[in-house]
């Protein structure tokens, strides 16, 4: 059987997808060069998960992604599922844990630092001879069939294959840019409209006036709904309004002008519980009863908003049921209207990107230009919060590297 001839491969972008692609291409004996304009590899990996790297999700599937082409990610995710990356982590003896195992979130984090994942990937790259060129600017990418040419510091370098793994413009302080989109557009690819995703939302004064004294308060497992989707996750009150996983998740689906509905207690029938408490403990104070379910600071702020000052001193037996309903509506059908987001500066990922209809989902090669590939966040595949975007990076990088 003939052996595959070694080819010269340039991977532009030393993030999660680029590193994985370089590893797999290197394993095939190819001459792989990995470029990045940052001084260090894997900067987004380093800051992810609060510095502990939510490196994958055990339950990751195509249902956890947004794309104009819903089917594009199915094959890559099945070819390189989460278990494969978990095996790599275990091979390097990196301890990890699942966040909220009782909720079966599937979110896996390092016990230690994110740097362990970066070191693992660098080690794998070194083992197969990948060459790193960091702090390096690619001035241009051209196609001189059958070669791809990179211009660096005024000099041209020819490659058989060029992989674009530069991500999107989210978190510009990490060096993120729209470089990948420019290259795609240059070669005739359509770019699906891009916008910040998994991003804190900003709010109207009406919401801020209620939340301003609640900074630091968190509520576990709230249900938040937009017109097109809903998520059950944690909510955090901040000096800017509302944040936390629930807000980040819904931000990928929120559209300007849309009102969101929040249920702070999705698993109970609060109105029935209050009516029963009125019968069982008629002399109890209502704030004390509500504090069984919700943080006391939140309960105090809620009473200041919707009740009279004298209501705090009443026994629960003194309330009409319609008063209960006012509280319940605010707690379990709270309407909030964001007025924007904090933009790419705080977005974890970018929604949209290079249109997948002109990318081969087995090889990730452009259907328009032979020898040009697009992987990871730069393409129009955006994951939910919780390790899904990393799994997409690993899967797309792996599949591309395998097929080069």
C-alpha positions in Angstrom: 0.0 0.0 0.0 1.4 3.4 -0.9 2.1 5.8 2.0 0.5 9.2 2.0 3.2 11.7 0.9 4.1 14.3 3.4 2.6 17.7 2.7 3.4 21.2 4.0 0.5 22.4 6.2 0.1 25.9 7.7 -2.4 26.3 10.5 -3.2 29.9 11.2 -4.5 30.3 14.8 -3.0 28.5 17.8 -6.3 28.2 19.7 -8.2 25.0 20.5 -9.2 24.1 16.9 -5.8 25.0 15.5 -3.8 23.0 18.0 -6.0 19.9 17.6 -5.7 20.1 13.8 -1.9 20.5 14.0 -1.7 17.5 16.2 -3.6 15.3 13.9 -1.9 16.5 10.7 1.4 16.0 12.4 0.5 12.4 13.3 0.2 11.7 9.6 3.8 12.7 9.1 3.0 16.1 7.5 5.2 19.1 7.9 3.0 21.3 10.1 3.7 25.0 10.9 1.4 26.7 13.4 1.1 30.5 13.3 -0.5 32.9 15.7 -0.2 36.7 16.1 -0.4 36.3 19.9 2.7 35.7 22.0 1.2 32.7 23.7 -0.9 29.8 22.4 -4.4 29.0 23.6 -5.2 32.4 25.3 -9.0 31.7 25.2 -8.3 28.3 26.7 -6.4 29.9 29.5 -9.1 32.3 30.6 -12.0 29.9 30.1 -14.1 28.4 32.9 -12.8 31.0 35.4 -9.2 29.7 34.7 -10.2 26.0 35.1 -11.2 25.4 31.5 -14.6 23.9 30.8 -13.0 21.7 28.2 -16.0 19.6 27.0 -19.5 18.5 27.8 -20.3 14.8 28.2 -23.7 15.3 26.6 -22.6 17.4 23.6 -24.7 16.9 20.5 -25.7 18.8 17.4 -28.7 20.0 19.4 -26.4 22.2 21.4 -25.4 24.4 18.4 -26.7 27.3 16.4 -26.0 27.4 12.6 -27.8 28.3 9.4 -26.9 24.7 8.4 -28.2 22.6 11.3 -26.8 19.4 9.9 -23.2 20.5 9.3 -21.9 19.7 12.8 -23.4 16.3 13.1 -20.8 14.2 11.4 -17.7 15.9 13.0 -19.2 15.6 16.5 -19.9 11.9 15.9 -16.5 11.3 14.5 -14.8 12.9 17.5 -17.2 12.8 20.5 -16.5 14.2 24.0 -15.3 10.8 25.2 -12.3 11.0 22.8 -11.1 14.3 24.3 -11.7 13.0 27.8 -9.5 10.1 27.0 -6.7 12.5 26.0 -7.1 14.4 29.2 -6.9 11.2 31.2 -3.9 10.0 29.2 -2.1 13.1 30.5 -3.3 12.4 34.0 -5.1 15.8 34.3 -7.6 15.6 37.2 -11.1 17.0 36.3 -14.6 17.1 37.7 -18.2 17.6 36.5 -20.0 20.8 37.6 -23.3 20.2 39.2 -23.3 16.4 38.7 -26.7 16.3 40.5 -28.1 18.3 37.6 -26.4 16.1 35.0 -25.0 19.2 33.2 -22.1 17.2 31.7 -19.8 20.2 32.1 -16.2 19.1 32.7 -13.6 21.3 34.3 -10.0 20.9 35.3 -9.5 20.5 39.1 -6.4 22.7 38.6 -5.6 25.4 36.0 -6.5 25.7 32.4 -2.8 25.8 31.6 -2.8 22.0 32.0 -4.9 21.7 28.9 -2.7 24.1 27.0 0.5 22.2 28.1 -1.1 18.9 27.1 -1.9 20.2 23.6 1.6 21.7 23.2 3.2 18.5 24.3 1.1 16.6 21.7 2.2 19.0 19.0 5.9 18.7 20.0 5.6 14.9 19.8 4.7 15.1 16.2 7.1 17.8 15.1 4.7 20.8 14.8 6.7 24.0 14.4 5.4 27.1 16.3 5.7 30.7 15.0 4.1 33.0 17.5 3.9 36.8 17.6 3.7 36.5 13.8 1.4 38.5 11.5 0.2 36.9 8.3 0.1 39.8 5.8 -1.7 37.9 3.0 -3.0 34.5 1.9 -3.0 33.8 -1.9 -3.8 30.8 -4.0 -1.3 29.9 -6.7 -2.7 26.6 -7.8 -1.8 24.1 -6.6 0.0 26.0 -3.8 -1.3 28.3 -1.1 1.1 31.2 -0.3 1.5 33.1 3.0 3.2 36.5 3.0 5.1 37.1 6.3 7.4 40.1 6.8 7.4 40.7 3.1 8.5 37.2 2.2 6.3 34.5 0.5 6.1 31.0 1.9 4.4 28.2 -0.1 2.2 25.5 1.5 0.2 22.6 0.1 -2.6 23.3 2.6 -3.6 26.3 4.7 -6.1 26.0 7.6 -7.8 29.0 9.0 -8.5 28.6 12.7 -8.5 32.2 13.8 -11.9 32.3 15.6 -14.1 35.3 15.7 -13.8 38.8 17.1 -15.0 37.9 20.6 -12.7 39.0 23.5 -10.5 41.4 21.4 -8.1 41.8 24.4 -7.0 38.2 23.7 -6.0 39.3 20.2 -9.3 38.1 18.6 -10.0 39.6 15.1 -12.0 39.2 11.9 -9.0 37.9 10.0 -10.6 34.6 9.2 -13.7 36.3 7.7 -11.5 38.6 5.5 -9.7 35.6 4.1 -13.0 33.7 3.5 -14.5 36.7 1.8 -11.4 37.2 -0.3 -11.9 33.8 -1.8 -15.6 34.2 -2.4 -17.1 32.7 0.7 -20.3 34.1 2.1 -20.2 35.3 5.8 -23.3 34.7 7.8 -24.0 37.8 9.9 -21.9 37.9 13.0 -22.7 39.1 16.4 -21.6 38.6 20.0 -22.9 35.4 21.7 -22.8 34.1 25.2 -22.5 37.7 26.3 -23.8 39.7 29.2 -26.9 41.7 28.3 -27.5 45.3 29.3 -30.8 46.5 30.7 -33.2 49.4 30.9 -33.3 51.7 33.9 -36.5 50.0 35.1 -34.6 46.7 35.6 -31.5 48.4 36.9 -33.5 50.3 39.6 -34.7 46.9 40.9 -31.3 45.1 40.7 -29.0 47.9 41.8 -28.8 46.8 45.4 -28.7 43.1 44.6 -25.1 42.8 43.2 -23.6 39.5 44.2 -26.9 37.7 44.8 -27.3 34.5 42.8 -30.3 32.2 42.3 -29.8 28.6 41.2 -31.6 27.0 38.2 -34.0 29.7 37.0 -35.9 29.3 33.7 -35.4 32.0 31.2 -37.3 32.2 27.9 -37.0 34.1 24.7 -39.3 33.7 21.7 -37.3 30.9 20.3 -35.6 29.0 23.2 -35.4 28.6 26.9 -32.7 27.6 29.4 -32.7 26.4 33.0 -29.5 27.7 34.6 -28.1 30.0 37.3 -28.8 33.7 37.5 -26.5 36.3 38.9 -27.4 39.9 39.9 -24.6 42.4 39.2 -24.0 46.1 39.3 -24.9 46.1 35.6 -28.1 44.2 36.1 -28.3 40.5 35.4 -25.7 38.0 34.3 -24.7 34.4 35.0 -25.1 31.3 32.8 -28.9 31.8 32.3 -28.3 35.2 30.7 -25.3 34.1 28.7 -27.3 31.2 27.3 -30.3 33.2 26.2 -28.2 36.0 24.8 -27.4 33.8 21.8 -31.1 33.7 20.9 -32.2 37.2 22.1 -33.0 39.8 19.4 -33.1 43.5 19.9 -36.4 44.8 21.3 -37.4 41.4 22.6 -38.7 40.9 26.1 -37.5 37.9 28.1 -39.5 36.0 30.7 -37.8 34.8 33.9 -39.1 32.2 36.3 -37.0 32.2 39.5 -38.7 29.1 40.9 -39.5 26.9 37.9 -39.9 23.7 39.9 -42.6 24.7 42.4 -46.2 25.9 42.4 -45.5 29.0 44.5 -49.1 30.3 44.6 -50.3 27.0 46.0 -47.5 26.9 48.5 -48.3 30.4 49.8 -52.0 29.6 50.1 -51.1 26.4 52.1 -48.7 28.4 54.3 -51.6 30.8 55.1 -53.6 27.9 56.4 -50.7 26.1 58.2 -48.8 29.1 59.7 -51.2 32.0 59.8 -49.0 34.1 62.1 -45.8 33.9 60.0 -44.5 36.8 58.1 -44.6 36.5 54.4 -41.0 37.7 53.8 -39.8 34.9 56.1 -41.8 32.3 54.1 -40.4 33.6 50.8 -36.9 33.5 52.2 -37.2 29.7 52.3 -37.2 29.8 48.5 -35.2 32.9 47.6 -32.3 34.9 49.0 -33.4 37.3 51.7 -31.9 40.3 49.9 -34.0 39.5 46.8 -37.1 39.2 48.9 -36.5 42.6 50.6 -36.0 44.2 47.2 -39.1 42.6 45.8 -41.2 43.9 48.7 -39.8 47.3 48.3 -40.9 47.2 44.6 -44.4 45.7 44.7 -45.7 45.9 48.3 -46.4 48.6 50.9 -43.9 49.0 53.7 -46.6 48.0 56.2 -47.0 44.6 54.3 -43.7 43.4 55.7 -45.2 43.5 59.2 -48.4 41.6 58.4 -49.0 38.0 59.3 -49.5 35.9 56.2 -53.2 35.3 57.2 -53.8 39.1 56.6 -53.0 38.9 52.9 -55.6 38.5 50.2 -54.8 35.9 47.6 -54.5 38.6 45.0 -51.5 40.0 46.8 -49.9 36.6 46.6 -50.5 36.7 42.8 -48.7 40.0 42.5 -45.6 38.5 44.1 -45.9 35.2 42.1 -46.1 37.1 38.8 -42.9 38.9 39.6 -41.1 35.8 40.8 -42.3 33.3 38.2 -43.2 35.5 35.2 -40.8 38.4 35.5 -40.6 40.4 32.3 -37.2 41.9 31.5 -36.3 43.9 28.4 -32.6 44.1 27.6 -31.5 47.1 25.7 -28.4 45.6 24.3 -25.3 43.6 25.2 -21.8 44.2 26.4 -20.6 43.3 22.9 -17.5 41.5 21.7 -15.5 42.8 24.6 -17.3 40.4 26.9 -18.7 37.8 24.5 -17.3 34.3 25.0 -17.9 33.4 21.3 -19.2 34.9 18.0 -22.4 33.8 16.4 -22.4 33.5 12.7 -19.2 33.2 10.5 -18.1 31.5 7.3 -21.1 30.0 5.6 -20.8 26.2 6.0 -22.6 25.5 2.7 -19.4 26.0 0.9 -17.3 23.9 3.3 -16.9 20.1 3.1 -18.1 18.8 6.6 -15.8 15.8 6.3 -12.6 17.5 5.4 -13.4 21.2 6.2 -11.9 22.1 2.9 -13.3 25.0 1.0 -15.5 24.0 -1.9 -14.3 27.1 -3.8 -10.5 26.9 -3.3 -8.6 23.7 -3.1 -6.1 23.5 -0.2 -7.9 26.1 2.0 -9.7 24.9 5.1 -11.8 26.6 7.9 -12.3 25.1 11.4 -13.5 26.1 14.8 -15.3 29.3 15.7 -14.6 31.0 12.4 -17.3 29.0 10.8 -21.0 29.4 11.3 -21.3 27.0 14.2 -21.9 28.4 17.7 -22.3 26.2 20.8 -24.3 26.7 24.0 -22.5 27.5 27.2 -21.0 24.6 29.0 -18.0 23.1 27.1 -19.8 22.7 23.7 -17.7 25.3 21.9 -14.5 23.6 22.9 -15.9 20.3 21.8 -16.7 21.8 18.4 -13.1 23.1 18.3 -11.7 19.7 19.1 -14.0 17.9 16.7 -13.5 20.2 13.7 -9.8 20.4 14.3 -9.5 16.6 14.6 -11.5 15.9 11.5 -9.7 18.4 9.4 -6.3 17.2 10.5 -7.2 13.6 9.8 -8.3 14.4 6.3 -5.4 16.6 5.2 
